[in-house]
Amino acid sequence: MNSMKPELRKKFAGAALAVTLVMAVTGSGFPSTVSAETSGQSASSNLAITHEGVTLSISKVMFDGNRLDMAFRQEGGTVGKGIIIDIAQIPVLSVNGKRMLYLPYVTSMPEDERAALLSFNIPKDGKPQLADEFKMTIEVYTKSVKEPFTFTVPVKKLNSLATLQPGTTQKSGDFSYTVDYFQMTPLMMELKLHSSGKVPGAAKSKGRSSKMLYDIADEKGNLIQATVSDIDIKRPITANIKEDLFYAASFKAVPKTITIRPFTYTIDAKGDILKDSGKKWIKTYYKDLEMKIAVAK
């Protein structure tokens, strides 16, 4: 059973819910199973547990050093609206018998209301937090069953699909940025860069620009969007920025080229992010700042 102290559980639950909401606003977080299956994936073989007539199965577990993902599906019982995993009951992750206090977030699968993806971002702190191979135990709750579902699965780190250190700079007007590092795994992508100079003016004269943000496209036009929160967007801009950016998705195959697509949002006089008629945040892309990088096979 989940024996976390009540005060810690409450604090942890609030933080976890906040992460879940951020992902719901900005996210596209489902891994490419095509890539994963060819990259050293270690997955459970459809382990399933039944409580009170409800069966929860864990069909896939993937770990790339930065993120730990696990896919669940519920059979039986009622699902209702929302996500099958009960985030109010904090999922408990243990590695080789040691409890890990990583923040979880849960995303639904639009094509299957009985499925969900549970993820943990793994902090680096200058060194790897988890070994390349370990035994994972995860304890989760569904909304219709009081008893937890506990799975123990061996996990092996996925291979990186592409790693680049281009050191390439793109400049327009007073603003420039340099891409120092790019990594692609089956689960996500990482982009390290540094920028300097004044960000171009906002799309609307009555607003101000956010800091520069970066989407990534492949040669076929598939776009992986930056994962950011409204808090990050509204953060004051500094002249020199060094960033380590993580993207909550990856391309289905290793691209021949990637294109970094810089953009900003516009902040109006009230401090709100400008939206279009569909209530989506409006992006202003900067074509003259785009950077194409070849991906070596």
N, C-alpha and C positions, 0 to 999 in steps of 0.2 A: 504493500500500500504506500501511498504518497505521504511521507512523514515529515515534509518540509514544515518548519515553524510557521504559524499563522501570519505573523508580521512580515516575515520574509516572503511568504507565498503571496500576500497582498501586494507588496512592492513589486515583486517579480511579475505578477499577473498584469499589473498596470503597464509595466514596461513592455511586456510581450504583446499586449493588445495594441499599444501604440505602434509597434513595429508592424503588426498585421495590417493596421489601417494605412500606414505609409505604403506598404506593398500594394494594397488595394487601389490606391490613388495612382501610383506611378508605375506599377509593376507589370512585367510580363516575365513570369518566373519559371516556366516549365522547361526542363532540359530536353535536349535532343536525344532520344533513345537510340536513334540510328548511330550517332557518333559514340554514345556511351558504350554500346555493345561491342565496339571495335577498339576500345581504349582501356582495356584492363579492368572493366567493371566487375565488382563483386556484389552480387545481389542475392537476396533470399529467394528460395524457390517456392514462392507463393505460400509462405507460412501463414497459417490461419488459426485463430482462437475464437471460441464461441462462449458467450455468456448470455444467459437469459434469452436464448433464441436469436441473439444477434451475433453474426460472424464478422470479425474484422480481419482482413488479410493485409499483409505487407508484401507487396509484389516486387518492389525494387528499392535498393539502397545504393546511393552513389556518393562518393567523397572525392574531392579534387584538391584537398589541402586548404581551400578557402571556405568551402561550404559542404555541409552534410545534408543530403536530401533523402527522403524516404516517402514512397507512394503508398497510400492506404486506400482500401475499398471496403465498404460495408454491405453486407447481405442480411436481409431481414430487418425487422424493426422499422420505425418511422424515421424519415430524414428531415422532412419539413424544409423551411427556408434556412439559408446560411450554409455552414460548413459542418461536415460530419464529426470532425474532431472538436471536442469541447475545450476551447482555449481557456475557459474559466478555471478548469482543472489543469494546472500547469503540467505539460509533458515533462517527464523526468528522464534525462539522458545520462547514462553511465558508460564509461569506457574502461574496460578491463577491471570492472568492479568499483571504479571511482566516479562519484557523481560530478557532472560537469555543469556549471552554472552559465551556460550559453543561452542567449535570448532566442526563443523559438518564434517562427512566424508560419502561419498556415495559409495556403491559397487553395481556392476551389478549382475544379476542372469544369469549365463551362459545358463541355460535351458530355459530362457524366456527373450528375448531382450526388451520386453515392461515392465519389472518389475525392481525394484531397492529397495535397503535397505538404508535408511537414519539413521545414528546413531550419538549419542552425548555421549562422555565420560564425566562422571560427576566427577569433582574434589572433593576430600574428605576434604583436609585442616584440618584434625583432627576431623571433625564432619560431620554428614550427611548434604548434601546440599539441598536435597529435602525431603518432607514428604512422608510417605508411601502411601498416596492417595492425588491426586491433579487433577486439570483440566488443560489440556495441549492444547495450541493453536499453530499450526504450519502453517507457510506461506511458500510455495515453488513455484518455477517456473518450467515449462517445456521449452524445447528448441524451441517449435513451437508456443507458446502462450505468448503474452505480459503481460496479466493480471495474477496476482498471484492466486494460489489455496490455500484457507484458511480453515483449519479443526480445530474443537474444539472437544476434546475427553477426557472423564474421564479416569484416569490411576490409577491402583493399583499395588503396588510393588509385584513382584513375590516372592514366598518362596524360601529360600536356599534349595538345594537338598542334600548337604553334607558339613559339616564343621569339620575340623580336626585340632588338635594341637599336632602333634606327637613328636616333639622335638628330632627326630632321626638324628644321624650323620653318614655319610659315608666318609671313608678316603682311599686314595691311594697315596703312595709316600708322597710328601710334601703338597698335596692339600686335603682339607676336606671341607665339607659343612653340614649344619644342617637345616632341614626343620622345621620351627617354626609354620607354619599355612598353611592350604589349604582350599579353599572354592570353591564349584561348584554351579552355578546357571544354569537355562536353557539357558542363553545367553553367559556366559563366565566363566572363572576360574581365581582364584587368588592364587598365591603361594608366601609366605613370607619365606625367608631363609637368612642365613648369611654364608659366606665362608672365608677361610683363607689359606695362603700358596701359593706356586708357581703353576700356571697353567701348566699342562703337555705340552711338546714340540709340535710344529706344525707338521702336517702330512708331509710337505715338508721341507727339511733341509734349503732351501733358503728363507723360510718365517718365520713369527712369529705367535704365536697363538693369537686369540682374547681373550677377557675375556670369562669365562665359561658361557654357556647358557644352557637352560633346556627345553627339550620337555617332554610331559607327555603322557603315553600310558595306556590303560586299559588292562584287562586280555585277551581280544580278539585280541589285537594287534592294535586296532584303535589308531591313533596318533594325538594328538593336538600339533601343532608346535608353538614354541615361536614366538611372534610377536615383531620383532626388525627392526630397520632401519640400513642402512649402517653406519650412523654417530655413533650409539651406538656400533656397532661391532668394529669400529676402535678406540674407546675411549681408552686412556691409562689404563693399568691394575694396580690396587692397591692391596696390600697384603691382606687387609681385606675389604670385601664388604658386605654390608647389603642391600638387595633388596626386593622390593614389586612388583612382576611381575604379569601382567595381560595378559590373553590369549583371543583372539578375537573369540573363539568358545568354545563349550562344547560337552560332549558326549551325545548321544541320550538317554541313560539311565544311572542311577547311577551304576557305576562299582563295582564289588566285591573288586578289588584292583586297585591301580594306581601304575605305575612305573615311577619314575623320571629318565629321560635319559639325562645326561649331555653331552654336545658337545661343540666344538669350530669350528670357521672358521679359515682359514689361510690367513694372510695378506702378500702379496709379497713385494719385495724390493721397488716397485713403490708406495706402499700404497694401492694397489687394492686388493679386496677380490678374492681369487682363485676360478675359475669357472671350471665346467666340459665341455664336448663337447656340451652339451645342453644349455650352458650359465647360468647354475644354480650354485649358491654358493655351494661349497663343504663343507660338514660337516664331522668332525671327532668325532665319538662317543667314549665314554670311558665306556666299559662294567664293568670294576672293580669299577666304581663309581656309577653304577645304584642302585637305592633304591626302594624297593617294600613296599608299605604301604597299609594295610587293611583298607577298608572303611566300617565303622560300619553301619548297616541298622537301 
